[in-house]
């Protein structure tokens, strides 16, 4: 298990909510299905599972996540 930082999230056309994270140890980006859409028929979209970058639809915009840094 590695530490990750949330970069953003989006809702796909199928209704699934996907979050994109940055692994702090390796610097690679990972996308996870946070919630599966009620009408989603894709078996690869499982809650709390990673989506390979090749399966992320092109042009998907992530909502910007603002993070406050504790002082």
N, C-alpha and C positions, 0 to 999 in steps of 0.2 A: 504494500500500500504506500502510495506516495502523496505528498502534499501538492495541492493544486490551487490555482487562483482562477476565479470565475472571470471570463472575458466578456461574456454576453449570452443572450438567449434569444430564441425565436420560436414561432409556431409554424410548423410546416403545413403544406396544403392538406395533408391527410389529418391534421388536427393534433399531431404529436408536438410536444414542447421539447426542444433540444437546447441544451446548454453547452457552450464551448468553454473549455478550460485549458490553462497552461500548466503543464507539469513543472514544478519549481526545480526539481532535481535535474531533469533532462532537457527542459526547454521546448518540448514538443507540444503541439496542440492536440487536444482530445475532445470529441463531441460525445455527449451522453444523452440518452433519451430520459428526460426527467418525468414526463407523464405521457402515456400513450393516448392518442385520440380515440374517441368512442367509435368512430367509423373507419379507423385505420385497418387496412387489410394486409399490411406488410409484416410478414413474420419476423423480419430482422429488427423491427422497432419494438423492443422489449424494454420495459421500465428498468432504469438503473443499469443499462447496458450501453457499451460504447458503440458508436457507428463509425466504421472505417471512413477516412476522408474521401475515398473514391465514391462512396454512397451518398455523401451529402449533396443535395441538389445545387447546381451552379447558380450563382446570383443570390443566394440566400443572405439576407441582411440580418445581422444580429442587433438586438436592442442594446444600447450602451448601458453599462452598469457603472454607476458612480460609487466609488468606495471612499469612505472617510478614513483617514489614517489616525489612529489613536495617538495622543501625545503623551 
